[in-house]
């Protein structure tokens, strides 16, 4: 298993066209090509390994990358993908949209957007709307069902623009 901070060393393939529906690493774990994927050594150094016995279960936290390898001829694997909020699927969509809208900008422009994300999304500097009354926090307010519906409609209108 690889922690989320190793994403840049996993050489993830296409985000939108995958065999299993989820993006995957292009590195062959059991025979990595370190010439092609040099950062994978760092990912391996940060990896955790677990060997399960019959009846065992493992919890893999969200956004941890993993590979499963069968060690016996007969195996049963059951996955349960648990989403911890109504917006779980939208998170990945938001990242893909940000990659389209921001990823190809010049470095200085991306840095400016990074500061915006650090402030309003990742909240590196505290609550960005603490100075506003709750009724004036709009899209940065408490995520109620009504606010979710408003934001979805707002984004849908924006995505219709050429």
WOTAJO-V239453 format. One record per residue. N is the residue number from 1. PSI is psi in radians with two decimals (none if undefined). OMEGA is omega in radians with two decimals (* if undefined). Layout:
# WOTAJO-V239453
n=N psi=PSI omega=OMEGA
n=N psi=PSI omega=OMEGA
This chain:
# WOTAJO-V239453
n=1 psi=2.48 omega=-3.11
n=2 psi=2.28 omega=3.13
n=3 psi=2.72 omega=-3.09
n=4 psi=-0.51 omega=-3.11
n=5 psi=-0.04 omega=3.09
n=6 psi=0.12 omega=-3.08
n=7 psi=-0.69 omega=-3.10
n=8 psi=-0.29 omega=3.12
n=9 psi=0.06 omega=-3.11
n=10 psi=-0.16 omega=3.08
n=11 psi=1.08 omega=-3.10
n=12 psi=2.43 omega=-3.11
n=13 psi=-2.75 omega=-3.12
n=14 psi=2.46 omega=3.14
n=15 psi=-0.46 omega=-2.99
n=16 psi=-0.24 omega=-3.13
n=17 psi=1.67 omega=-3.10
n=18 psi=2.71 omega=-3.13
n=19 psi=-0.79 omega=-3.05
n=20 psi=-0.05 omega=-3.10
n=21 psi=-0.36 omega=3.11
n=22 psi=2.54 omega=3.05
n=23 psi=2.62 omega=-3.12
n=24 psi=2.84 omega=3.05
n=25 psi=2.53 omega=3.09
n=26 psi=-0.05 omega=-3.11
n=27 psi=2.32 omega=3.03
n=28 psi=1.89 omega=-3.02
n=29 psi=-0.70 omega=-3.08
n=30 psi=-0.16 omega=3.10
n=31 psi=1.12 omega=-3.07
n=32 psi=2.46 omega=3.04
n=33 psi=1.65 omega=-3.06
n=34 psi=-0.32 omega=3.04
n=35 psi=-0.73 omega=-3.14
n=36 psi=-0.58 omega=-3.06
n=37 psi=1.14 omega=-3.03
n=38 psi=-0.58 omega=-3.13
n=39 psi=-0.24 omega=-3.11
n=40 psi=-0.43 omega=3.07
n=41 psi=-0.72 omega=3.12
n=42 psi=-0.67 omega=3.10
n=43 psi=-0.76 omega=3.11
n=44 psi=-0.68 omega=3.14
n=45 psi=-0.49 omega=-3.12
n=46 psi=-0.08 omega=-3.04
n=47 psi=2.69 omega=3.01
n=48 psi=2.56 omega=-3.12
n=49 psi=2.48 omega=3.08
n=50 psi=2.33 omega=3.04
n=51 psi=2.06 omega=-3.07
n=52 psi=2.55 omega=3.07
n=53 psi=2.90 omega=3.11
n=54 psi=2.31 omega=3.13
n=55 psi=-0.21 omega=3.13
n=56 psi=2.74 omega=3.05
n=57 psi=2.73 omega=3.10
n=58 psi=2.44 omega=3.04
n=59 psi=2.16 omega=3.09
n=60 psi=2.03 omega=-3.10
n=61 psi=2.74 omega=3.11
n=62 psi=2.44 omega=3.08
n=63 psi=0.15 omega=2.97
n=64 psi=2.31 omega=-3.13
n=65 psi=2.52 omega=-3.10
n=66 psi=2.79 omega=3.01
n=67 psi=2.48 omega=3.09
n=68 psi=2.35 omega=3.13
n=69 psi=2.21 omega=3.11
n=70 psi=2.34 omega=-3.13
n=71 psi=-0.05 omega=3.12
n=72 psi=2.79 omega=-3.10
n=73 psi=-0.54 omega=3.13
n=74 psi=2.22 omega=-3.13
n=75 psi=2.66 omega=3.01
n=76 psi=2.25 omega=3.13
n=77 psi=2.23 omega=3.10
n=78 psi=2.16 omega=3.06
n=79 psi=2.50 omega=2.96
n=80 psi=1.94 omega=-3.14
n=81 psi=1.94 omega=-3.08
n=82 psi=2.17 omega=3.07
n=83 psi=2.26 omega=-3.04
n=84 psi=0.14 omega=3.07
n=85 psi=2.86 omega=3.12
n=86 psi=-0.29 omega=-3.08
n=87 psi=0.26 omega=-3.04
n=88 psi=-0.81 omega=-3.11
n=89 psi=-0.53 omega=-3.12
n=90 psi=-0.43 omega=-3.12
n=91 psi=-0.81 omega=3.14
n=92 psi=-0.72 omega=3.09
n=93 psi=-0.71 omega=3.13
n=94 psi=-0.69 omega=3.12
n=95 psi=-0.74 omega=3.12
n=96 psi=-0.74 omega=3.12
n=97 psi=-0.72 omega=3.10
n=98 psi=-0.66 omega=3.09
n=99 psi=-0.71 omega=3.11
n=100 psi=-0.82 omega=-3.01
n=101 psi=-0.48 omega=-3.00
n=102 psi=-0.55 omega=-2.99
n=103 psi=-0.46 omega=-3.07
n=104 psi=0.16 omega=3.10
n=105 psi=2.81 omega=3.04
n=106 psi=2.70 omega=-3.03
n=107 psi=-0.77 omega=-3.12
n=108 psi=-0.64 omega=3.13
n=109 psi=-0.72 omega=3.09
n=110 psi=-0.68 omega=3.12
n=111 psi=-0.68 omega=3.10
n=112 psi=-0.73 omega=3.10
n=113 psi=-0.58 omega=3.07
n=114 psi=-0.73 omega=3.09
n=115 psi=-0.67 omega=3.10
n=116 psi=-0.82 omega=3.13
n=117 psi=-0.75 omega=3.12
n=118 psi=-0.64 omega=-3.13
n=119 psi=-0.94 omega=-2.96
n=120 psi=-0.44 omega=-3.12
n=121 psi=-0.97 omega=-3.06
n=122 psi=-0.23 omega=3.03
n=123 psi=0.77 omega=3.14
n=124 psi=-0.34 omega=-3.08
n=125 psi=0.40 omega=-3.12
n=126 psi=-2.94 omega=-3.12
n=127 psi=2.02 omega=-3.06
n=128 psi=-0.20 omega=-3.13
n=129 psi=0.35 omega=3.14
n=130 psi=-0.46 omega=-3.12
n=131 psi=-0.13 omega=-3.13
n=132 psi=2.55 omega=3.03
n=133 psi=2.58 omega=-3.10
n=134 psi=-0.64 omega=-3.12
n=135 psi=-0.13 omega=3.14
n=136 psi=0.18 omega=-3.09
n=137 psi=-0.23 omega=3.06
n=138 psi=-2.16 omega=-3.03
n=139 psi=-0.25 omega=3.10
n=140 psi=0.20 omega=3.12
n=141 psi=-3.08 omega=3.11
n=142 psi=2.25 omega=-3.04
n=143 psi=1.47 omega=3.08
n=144 psi=2.89 omega=3.05
n=145 psi=-0.64 omega=3.14
n=146 psi=-0.73 omega=3.13
n=147 psi=-0.70 omega=3.09
n=148 psi=-0.79 omega=3.13
n=149 psi=-0.74 omega=3.12
n=150 psi=-0.81 omega=-3.11
n=151 psi=-0.72 omega=3.11
n=152 psi=-0.76 omega=3.12
n=153 psi=-0.71 omega=3.11
n=154 psi=-0.82 omega=-3.14
n=155 psi=-0.69 omega=3.12
n=156 psi=-0.74 omega=3.10
n=157 psi=-0.77 omega=-3.13
n=158 psi=-0.62 omega=-3.14
n=159 psi=-0.28 omega=3.10
n=160 psi=-0.30 omega=-3.14
n=161 psi=2.50 omega=3.11
n=162 psi=none omega=*
